[in-house]
Amino acid sequence: MKRKPRVLFAAYEAEPFLKTGGLGDVAGSLPKALKAQGYEIRLIMPKFGSIPEKYKARMKHICDFTLDLGWRHQYCGIDSLKTQGVTCYFVDNEYYFNREKPYGYLDDGERIAFFAKAIMDCIPYIPDFNPDIIHCNDWHTALTPVFLKSKYCPEELQGVKTIFTVHNLKFQGVYSKWCVGDLLGFTEDEAGYLGLLEGDTVNYMRGAICMADRITTVSKTYAEEICGQFFGEGLSYIFLNRKEVLSGILNGIDTKRYEPTTDSNLYKKFTDDYFESKRVNKEAFQAEMGLEVNGDKPLMVIISRLTEQKGLDLVLWILGELMSQDVQLAVLGVGDQKYEDSLSSMAGFMPEKVSVSLTFSEPLSHKFYAAADMILVPSLFEPCGLTQMIAMRYGTLPVVRETGGLKDSVMPYNKYTGEGNGFTFANYNAHELLFVLKDAINLYHNEPEAWKKLVENAIATDFSWDSSAEQYSALYKELL
């Protein structure tokens, strides 16, 4: 194939239209990076009611048709919009997608099955675009490779290849066995052949892992981890069986969006003097959050969903001892009640040292990144993680557990050579976290030149999409 492959990039959410997590960041930025490499790449996602009106007003209706899903015959419309050079398609069905939230409904299995089938069924109706590859992301699109290998695949799509990217194996799309016939229209034998059946349940992601032509994850280490039982979430044996088509490609970030010298969300945009800029932002942040205003006091932050996965149990176990150090902590996020309550209690007990913001605000998160000296990411598991990459753009050093993309993106500080761009610990152990935090605090207070060099290393680390896009490009070419 002389021309570069045409790619349809399928995701349930994408910036700037809708984002609830890292998938939205990736789907909003990776297609742009591949477009810059000369690919004809287009994005497809649902037309959610919560998409800002300024985007919906610019959409153009492309086509509509009736989509068959089990015994259902549903309207399916396709609208389009071009933004930042990438053509985006939106699957329209108000019954399924014109709701307050993208997730959290009893019929999520049906809504997501509809979207996955629409990805395939819409292609014959879209003018001037016949993809060579459909790049599917996470369990919301997992049924697309399944449908393409089934009796429902249109004749003109027989040669289309699929890539399935696992962003978080924890969420697989597991539903009752009744879905086989009623919703998906397969017999049990067909569903078994397609990899969908798992005992008395239907597992959408299992089907994609069995049927996709290539499988990727969002870091090299996570690709290795999911082949073992602890991280494999019940599917490790399938990853092992298909290891020859499994690879890990580390995510990147949109470096223009996270650029401290131009970031209008900050108290003050950074100048060439990062350290003075950080001090100005830190002191303004401390004042806003009610912390003691002191630019010399090390400030740690957590910017995260407050869940077990993110290592909050380790933080709570050592929180009292940690806050006896000369340090401040600010938390931004929402999640499980037990973590919200425990952190809020500590903030109430030590308001000059601890601040907790139980919300998530994109502009506020930028202030956290710019003000902090360290960001804590002690995750139990982390397929990739973006916060550690973003933090380094703002001269904030990550403290991470060596798992998944955290291990691949953070090089531990070496006190003998000065190498590294952060601090790491290996085992899921609260006091390992505490010991590395004490080392970091000691370095900050007592070895300012070594700290400065480490910050400069972090700032210089390249987390743009260029390297990752090149690896996806090589994968696309290899696949065809």
C-alpha positions as CSV (number, residue, x, y, z in Angstrom):
1,M,0.0,0.0,0.0
2,K,1.7,3.2,-1.2
3,R,-0.6,5.7,0.5
4,K,-0.8,5.8,4.3
5,P,-3.7,3.9,5.7
6,R,-7.1,5.5,6.3
7,V,-8.0,5.1,10.0
8,L,-11.4,5.5,11.8
9,F,-10.6,6.2,15.4
10,A,-13.5,5.1,17.6
11,A,-13.9,6.3,21.2
12,Y,-16.8,7.0,23.6
13,E,-15.5,10.3,24.6
14,A,-13.0,12.9,23.3
15,E,-11.8,16.4,24.1
16,P,-13.1,19.0,23.5
17,F,-16.6,17.5,23.1
18,L,-16.7,15.4,26.3
19,K,-14.2,14.1,28.8
20,T,-14.6,12.1,32.0
21,G,-11.0,10.8,32.2
22,G,-7.8,9.9,30.4
23,L,-9.6,8.3,27.4
24,G,-11.0,11.7,26.5
25,D,-7.6,13.3,26.6
26,V,-6.1,10.6,24.4
27,A,-9.0,10.5,21.8
28,G,-8.8,14.3,21.6
29,S,-5.1,14.5,21.0
30,L,-3.8,11.3,19.3
31,P,-5.8,11.7,16.1
32,K,-4.3,15.2,15.7
33,A,-0.8,13.9,16.1
34,L,-1.5,11.1,13.5
35,K,-3.1,13.7,11.1
36,A,0.1,15.7,11.4
37,Q,2.0,12.6,10.1
38,G,-0.1,12.6,7.0
39,Y,-2.7,10.0,7.9
40,E,-6.3,10.4,6.8
41,I,-7.7,9.8,10.3
42,R,-11.2,10.5,11.4
43,L,-12.8,10.3,14.9
44,I,-16.2,8.8,15.7
45,M,-18.1,9.1,19.0
46,P,-21.7,9.4,20.3
47,K,-23.6,12.7,19.9
48,F,-24.2,13.3,23.6
49,G,-26.7,15.8,24.8
50,S,-24.0,17.2,27.0
51,I,-21.7,18.2,24.2
52,P,-21.4,22.0,24.3
53,E,-23.9,23.8,22.1
54,K,-21.1,25.7,20.3
55,Y,-20.0,22.4,18.7
56,K,-23.5,21.0,18.0
57,A,-24.5,24.2,16.2
58,R,-21.6,23.6,13.7
59,M,-22.4,20.0,13.0
60,K,-23.6,19.0,9.6
61,H,-26.0,16.0,9.0
62,I,-24.3,13.4,6.8
63,C,-26.7,10.5,6.6
64,D,-29.2,8.4,8.5
65,F,-30.3,4.8,8.4
66,T,-32.0,2.1,10.4
67,L,-29.7,0.1,12.6
68,D,-30.6,-3.5,13.6
69,L,-29.7,-4.5,17.1
70,G,-31.1,-7.9,18.0
71,W,-34.9,-7.5,17.4
72,R,-34.6,-3.7,17.6
73,H,-34.8,-1.4,14.6
74,Q,-33.4,1.9,15.7
75,Y,-32.8,5.3,14.0
76,C,-29.1,6.1,13.5
77,G,-27.9,9.5,12.3
78,I,-24.4,10.6,11.5
79,D,-23.4,14.2,11.9
80,S,-19.9,15.6,11.2
81,L,-17.7,18.5,12.3
82,K,-14.1,19.4,11.4
83,T,-12.0,20.7,14.2
84,Q,-8.2,21.3,14.3
85,G,-7.9,19.6,11.0
86,V,-9.6,16.3,12.1
87,T,-13.1,15.3,10.8
88,C,-15.2,14.0,13.6
89,Y,-18.4,11.9,13.2
90,F,-21.1,11.8,15.8
91,V,-23.6,8.9,16.2
92,D,-27.0,10.4,16.8
93,N,-29.8,8.7,18.6
94,E,-31.6,10.8,21.2
95,Y,-33.1,7.9,23.0
96,Y,-29.6,6.5,23.8
97,F,-27.4,9.6,24.0
98,N,-29.4,12.7,24.8
99,R,-29.1,12.3,28.5
100,E,-27.5,14.2,31.4
101,K,-24.5,11.9,31.8
102,P,-22.6,9.6,29.4
103,Y,-22.6,6.7,31.8
104,G,-24.5,5.3,34.8
105,Y,-27.8,4.0,33.3
106,L,-29.4,0.6,33.6
107,D,-29.4,0.2,29.8
108,D,-25.7,1.1,29.4
109,G,-25.0,-2.3,27.8
110,E,-27.7,-1.6,25.1
111,R,-26.5,2.0,24.5
112,I,-22.9,1.0,24.1
113,A,-23.8,-2.0,21.9
114,F,-25.7,0.4,19.7
115,F,-22.7,2.7,19.4
116,A,-20.3,-0.2,18.6
117,K,-22.5,-1.5,15.8
118,A,-23.1,2.0,14.5
119,I,-19.3,2.4,14.1
120,M,-19.4,-0.5,11.6
121,D,-22.8,0.1,10.0
122,C,-22.3,3.8,9.2
123,I,-19.2,3.3,7.0
124,P,-21.1,2.4,3.8
125,Y,-23.2,5.6,4.2
126,I,-20.3,8.0,4.7
127,P,-19.2,9.5,1.4
128,D,-15.5,9.5,0.3
129,F,-14.1,7.6,3.3
130,N,-13.5,3.9,3.3
131,P,-11.2,3.1,6.3
132,D,-8.5,0.5,6.1
133,I,-8.3,0.3,9.9
134,I,-10.8,0.9,12.7
135,H,-8.9,1.8,15.9
136,C,-11.2,0.9,18.8
137,N,-10.7,2.2,22.3
138,D,-11.8,0.5,25.6
139,W,-14.9,-1.6,26.2
140,H,-17.3,0.9,24.7
141,T,-16.1,0.0,21.3
142,A,-15.2,-3.6,22.0
143,L,-18.1,-5.1,20.1
144,T,-17.0,-3.5,16.8
145,P,-14.2,-6.0,16.1
146,V,-16.7,-8.7,17.1
147,F,-19.4,-7.5,14.7
148,L,-16.7,-7.2,11.9
149,K,-15.8,-10.9,12.3
150,S,-19.5,-12.0,12.4
151,K,-22.4,-12.6,10.1
152,Y,-23.3,-8.9,10.4
153,C,-20.2,-7.5,8.7
154,P,-21.2,-5.8,5.4
155,E,-19.5,-7.3,2.3
156,E,-17.6,-4.0,1.6
157,L,-15.9,-4.1,5.0
158,Q,-14.6,-7.7,4.8
159,G,-11.0,-6.5,4.5
160,V,-11.0,-3.8,7.2
161,K,-8.5,-4.5,10.0
162,T,-9.1,-3.6,13.7
163,I,-6.9,-2.5,16.5
164,F,-8.2,-2.6,20.1
165,T,-6.6,-0.4,22.7
166,V,-7.1,-1.3,26.4
167,H,-7.0,1.9,28.5
168,N,-8.2,0.3,31.7
169,L,-8.8,-3.4,32.0
170,K,-10.8,-2.9,35.2
171,F,-13.9,-2.0,33.1
172,Q,-14.8,-4.7,30.6
173,G,-18.6,-4.4,30.0
174,V,-19.9,-7.6,31.6
175,Y,-23.6,-8.3,31.3
176,S,-26.2,-11.0,31.7
177,K,-26.1,-13.9,29.2
178,W,-29.6,-12.8,27.9
179,C,-27.7,-10.2,25.9
180,V,-26.5,-12.9,23.5
181,G,-29.7,-13.3,21.6
182,D,-31.9,-10.5,22.7
183,L,-29.4,-7.7,22.3
184,L,-26.6,-8.9,20.1
185,G,-28.6,-11.3,17.9
186,F,-26.1,-14.2,18.2
187,T,-26.7,-17.8,19.1
188,E,-24.7,-19.1,22.0
189,D,-22.4,-21.1,19.7
190,E,-21.7,-17.9,17.7
191,A,-21.1,-15.9,20.8
192,G,-18.7,-18.6,22.1
193,Y,-16.8,-18.6,18.8
194,L,-16.5,-14.8,19.0
195,G,-15.1,-14.9,22.5
196,L,-18.0,-13.1,24.1
197,L,-19.1,-15.8,26.6
198,E,-17.6,-16.1,30.0
199,G,-19.6,-18.6,32.0
200,D,-23.1,-17.2,32.4
201,T,-22.1,-13.7,31.4
202,V,-21.3,-11.7,28.2
203,N,-18.0,-9.8,28.3
204,Y,-17.7,-7.2,25.6
205,M,-14.0,-6.6,26.1
206,R,-13.2,-10.3,26.0
207,G,-14.7,-10.5,22.5
208,A,-12.5,-7.7,21.3
209,I,-9.4,-9.2,22.8
210,C,-10.2,-12.4,21.0
211,M,-11.3,-10.9,17.6
212,A,-9.2,-7.8,17.1
213,D,-6.3,-8.1,14.6
214,R,-3.9,-6.2,17.0
215,I,-4.2,-5.4,20.7
216,T,-2.4,-2.5,22.4
217,T,-2.3,-1.0,25.8
218,V,-1.2,2.4,26.9
219,S,2.2,1.5,28.3
220,K,4.8,-1.2,27.7
221,T,4.9,-2.2,31.3
222,Y,1.1,-2.5,31.5
223,A,1.2,-4.8,28.4
224,E,3.5,-7.1,30.4
225,E,1.5,-6.8,33.6
226,I,-1.9,-7.8,32.2
227,C,-0.4,-11.2,31.1
228,G,-0.2,-12.0,34.8
229,Q,-3.1,-12.9,37.1
230,F,-2.9,-10.0,39.4
231,F,-3.3,-7.3,36.8
232,G,-5.1,-9.5,34.1
233,E,-8.5,-9.1,35.7
234,G,-9.5,-12.6,34.7
235,L,-8.3,-12.3,31.1
236,S,-4.6,-12.9,31.5
237,Y,-4.7,-16.3,29.8
238,I,-6.2,-14.7,26.6
239,F,-3.5,-12.0,26.6
240,L,-0.9,-14.7,26.9
241,N,-2.4,-16.7,24.1
242,R,-2.4,-13.6,21.9
243,K,0.9,-12.2,23.0
244,E,2.2,-12.1,19.5
245,V,-0.3,-9.4,18.6
246,L,-0.1,-7.5,21.9
247,S,2.0,-4.4,22.4
248,G,2.3,-1.4,24.7
249,I,2.6,2.2,23.5
250,L,2.9,4.9,26.1
251,N,0.4,7.7,25.9
252,G,1.5,11.3,25.3
253,I,-0.1,14.6,26.2
254,D,-1.2,17.7,24.3
255,T,1.9,19.9,25.1
256,K,0.2,23.0,23.7
257,R,-2.6,22.6,26.1
258,Y,-0.3,22.1,29.1
259,E,2.2,24.8,28.4
260,P,2.9,26.9,31.5
261,T,4.3,29.9,29.6
262,T,1.0,30.4,27.8
263,D,-1.5,28.8,30.3
264,S,-4.2,31.4,31.0
265,N,-5.5,29.3,33.9
266,L,-2.5,30.1,36.1
267,Y,-2.2,32.9,38.6
268,K,0.8,34.0,36.6
269,K,2.1,32.5,33.4
270,F,5.6,31.1,33.7
271,T,8.6,33.0,32.5
272,D,12.0,31.6,31.7
273,D,12.7,31.6,35.4
274,Y,10.6,28.5,36.3
275,F,11.5,28.6,39.9
276,E,10.4,32.2,40.5
277,S,7.3,31.6,38.5
278,K,6.5,28.5,40.6
279,R,7.0,30.5,43.8
280,V,4.6,33.2,42.7
281,N,1.9,30.6,41.7
282,K,2.5,28.7,44.9
283,E,2.0,31.6,47.2
284,A,-1.2,32.7,45.4
285,F,-2.4,29.1,45.6
286,Q,-1.6,28.9,49.3
287,A,-3.6,32.0,49.9
288,E,-6.6,30.9,47.9
289,M,-6.6,27.4,49.6
290,G,-6.2,28.8,53.1
291,L,-2.8,27.3,53.6
292,E,0.1,29.0,55.3
293,V,1.6,31.4,52.7
294,N,5.2,30.4,52.5
295,G,7.0,29.9,49.2
296,D,9.8,28.0,50.9
297,K,7.5,25.2,52.3
298,P,7.2,22.1,50.0
299,L,3.7,21.6,48.6
300,M,2.5,18.2,47.7
301,V,-0.7,17.7,45.7
302,I,-3.0,14.8,44.7
303,I,-5.0,15.3,41.5
304,S,-7.0,12.2,41.1
305,R,-10.2,10.2,41.4
306,L,-10.3,9.2,45.0
307,T,-10.5,5.4,44.6
308,E,-8.6,2.4,45.8
309,Q,-6.9,2.1,42.4
310,K,-5.1,5.4,43.0
311,G,-3.3,4.3,46.1
312,L,-5.4,6.4,48.6
313,D,-5.2,3.6,51.2
314,L,-1.4,4.1,51.4
315,V,-1.8,7.9,51.7
316,L,-4.3,7.6,54.6
317,W,-2.2,5.1,56.4
318,I,0.8,7.5,56.6
319,L,-1.1,10.8,56.5
320,G,-0.6,11.7,60.2
321,E,3.1,10.9,60.1
322,L,3.5,12.6,56.8
323,M,1.9,15.8,58.0
324,S,4.3,15.9,61.0
325,Q,6.9,16.8,58.4
326,D,7.5,20.4,57.2
327,V,5.2,20.0,54.2
328,Q,1.8,20.9,52.9
329,L,-0.8,18.8,51.0
330,A,-3.6,19.9,48.7
331,V,-6.1,17.4,47.2
332,L,-8.3,17.8,44.1
333,G,-10.8,15.2,43.2
334,V,-13.9,13.2,44.0
335,G,-14.5,9.6,44.7
336,D,-15.3,7.1,47.4
337,Q,-16.9,8.5,50.5
338,K,-14.3,7.0,52.9
339,Y,-11.4,8.8,51.2
340,E,-13.4,12.1,50.9
341,D,-14.3,11.9,54.6
342,S,-10.8,11.0,55.9
343,L,-9.0,13.6,53.8
344,S,-11.6,16.3,54.7
345,S,-11.2,15.4,58.4
346,M,-7.5,16.0,58.2
347,A,-8.0,19.3,56.4
348,G,-10.4,20.4,59.2
349,F,-7.8,19.4,61.9
350,M,-4.8,21.0,60.1
351,P,-6.2,23.7,57.8
352,E,-2.9,25.6,57.5
353,K,-1.2,22.4,56.2
354,V,-4.0,20.4,54.4
355,S,-6.5,21.6,51.8
356,V,-9.1,19.3,50.2
357,S,-11.2,20.4,47.2
358,L,-13.9,17.7,46.6
359,T,-14.6,18.6,43.0
360,F,-12.9,18.4,39.6
361,S,-12.3,21.5,37.7
362,E,-9.9,21.6,34.7
363,P,-8.9,25.2,35.2
364,L,-8.3,24.6,38.9
365,S,-6.2,21.5,38.2
366,H,-3.8,23.7,36.2
367,K,-3.3,25.9,39.3
368,F,-2.5,22.8,41.3
369,Y,0.1,21.6,38.8
370,A,1.7,25.1,38.6
371,A,1.9,25.6,42.4
372,A,3.0,22.2,43.6
373,D,6.5,20.9,44.2
374,M,5.5,17.3,44.2
375,I,2.5,15.2,42.9
376,L,1.6,11.9,44.6
377,V,0.6,9.0,42.3
378,P,1.0,5.9,44.5
379,S,-1.4,3.8,42.4
380,L,-2.2,0.1,43.0
381,F,-2.2,-0.2,39.2
382,E,-2.0,2.5,36.5
383,P,-2.3,1.5,32.8
384,C,-0.6,4.8,31.8
385,G,-1.4,7.8,33.9
386,L,-1.3,11.4,32.5
387,T,-1.0,13.5,35.7
388,Q,2.6,12.6,36.2
389,M,3.4,13.8,32.7
390,I,1.4,17.0,32.9
391,A,3.0,17.8,36.3
392,M,6.5,17.6,34.9
393,R,5.6,20.2,32.3
394,Y,5.0,22.6,35.2
395,G,8.2,21.6,37.1
396,T,6.4,19.5,39.6
397,L,8.1,16.2,40.5
398,P,6.1,13.0,40.6
399,V,6.3,10.5,43.4
400,V,4.9,7.3,42.0
401,R,4.7,3.5,42.5
402,E,6.6,1.5,39.8
403,T,3.6,0.1,37.9
404,G,2.3,0.5,34.4
405,G,2.9,3.8,32.7
406,L,4.2,5.3,35.9
407,K,7.2,3.0,35.7
408,D,7.7,3.8,32.0
409,S,7.5,7.6,32.4
410,V,9.2,8.4,35.7
411,M,12.9,7.7,36.2
412,P,13.9,7.6,39.9
413,Y,16.3,10.1,41.3
414,N,19.9,8.9,41.5
415,K,21.7,10.8,44.2
416,Y,25.1,9.7,42.8
417,T,24.6,10.9,39.2
418,G,21.8,13.4,39.5
419,E,19.8,11.6,36.9
420,G,16.0,11.1,37.1
421,N,12.9,13.1,36.8
422,G,11.0,12.1,40.0
423,F,10.8,9.6,42.9
424,T,9.6,6.0,42.8
425,F,8.9,3.1,45.1
426,A,8.4,-0.5,44.1
427,N,6.0,-2.3,46.5
428,Y,2.4,-1.4,47.4
429,N,3.5,-0.5,50.9
430,A,2.6,2.6,52.9
431,H,5.9,3.0,54.6
432,E,7.8,2.6,51.3
433,L,5.8,5.6,50.1
434,L,6.6,7.4,53.4
435,F,10.3,6.8,53.2
436,V,10.6,8.0,49.6
437,L,8.5,11.1,50.5
438,K,10.9,11.8,53.4
439,D,13.8,11.5,51.0
440,A,12.1,14.0,48.7
441,I,11.4,16.5,51.4
442,N,15.0,16.2,52.7
443,L,16.3,16.9,49.2
444,Y,14.0,19.9,48.8
445,H,15.1,21.5,52.1
446,N,18.8,20.5,52.3
447,E,20.1,20.1,48.7
448,P,18.5,22.9,46.6
449,E,20.9,22.6,43.7
450,A,20.2,18.9,43.4
451,W,16.4,19.6,43.6
452,K,16.8,22.3,40.9
453,K,18.6,19.9,38.6
454,L,15.9,17.2,39.1
455,V,13.2,19.8,38.3
456,E,15.1,20.8,35.1
457,N,15.3,17.1,34.1
458,A,11.5,16.8,34.5
459,I,10.8,19.9,32.5
460,A,13.0,18.6,29.7
461,T,11.3,15.2,29.5
462,D,9.4,14.9,26.2
463,F,5.9,13.7,26.6
464,S,4.5,15.0,23.3
465,W,2.6,12.6,21.1
466,D,5.4,12.5,18.5
467,S,7.1,9.3,19.7
468,S,3.8,7.5,20.4
469,A,2.3,8.6,17.0
470,E,5.3,7.1,15.3
471,Q,4.8,3.8,17.0
472,Y,1.1,3.7,16.1
473,S,2.1,4.6,12.5
474,A,4.5,1.6,12.4
475,L,1.7,-0.6,13.8
476,Y,-0.8,0.6,11.2
477,K,1.7,-0.1,8.4
478,E,2.6,-3.5,9.8
479,L,-1.0,-4.5,10.1
480,L,-1.6,-3.8,6.4
